[in-house]
Amino acid sequence: MELVKNLGIATASAVIGLTAVGASSPAQAVQLFDFQYSFPSYEVNGTAISASGTLTTTDLDPIKNNYTITGITGTRTAQGITETIIGLLSPATYGTNDNFLNTTTPLLTQNGFSYLVSGSGEDGNGNVNVFYSNFNEGYSELSSNVDYGSFSVVTPRPVPEPYTVSGSLVALGFGWWTKRKQVLASQKKLNRGIYL
């Protein structure tokens, strides 16, 4: 009887976990893009600026054919100093940024996206803007001491859904609980055998 009960609990756990995996949620629309860029210095002995990390975006806007960047993580290295990217700046905050990521080249608009770093950034206050220049046909930062260089992103990957994560945790919890009960039952039987 105990085996049937445990089997029923394990089956229910599996069904709950699989149902949660298949459940849809608003979080399905969120995409993650790994990005990197490198811009050489104008000066002969100058230092290039580079950055890499992850952009969090909304789902693709089929009319505008772009994503809206909603978050950023990563690091930026300038003059040999690595700065942690703290977060995305709101649109029109620094460099008239619009925070759009295009699906085709150029990947950024002339306004680009702006973010805040833990160090001095471009303007001494930690602000950084990355954009695409139609005139020079290249990507760069607003900083006047860097030239145009490369900017790339990796194919997006979806953010794990909250329901998937919570469903998996529930299933694992039920599985652990069932296994624990089996171990305790075995120990009780063993202890009974010792005292008889």
Secondary structure, DSSP 8 states (H G I E B T S, - for coil): -HHHHHHHHHHHHHHHHHHHHH---GGGG-EEEEEEEEE-BSSTT---EEEEEEEEE---BTTTTEEEEEEEEEEEEETTEEEEEEEE--TTSSTT---EEESSSSSS-SS-EEEEESS-TTTSSSEEEEEEETTTTEEEES-TTB--BEEEE---EE---HHHHHHHHHHHHHHHHHHHHHHHHHHHHHHHHHH-
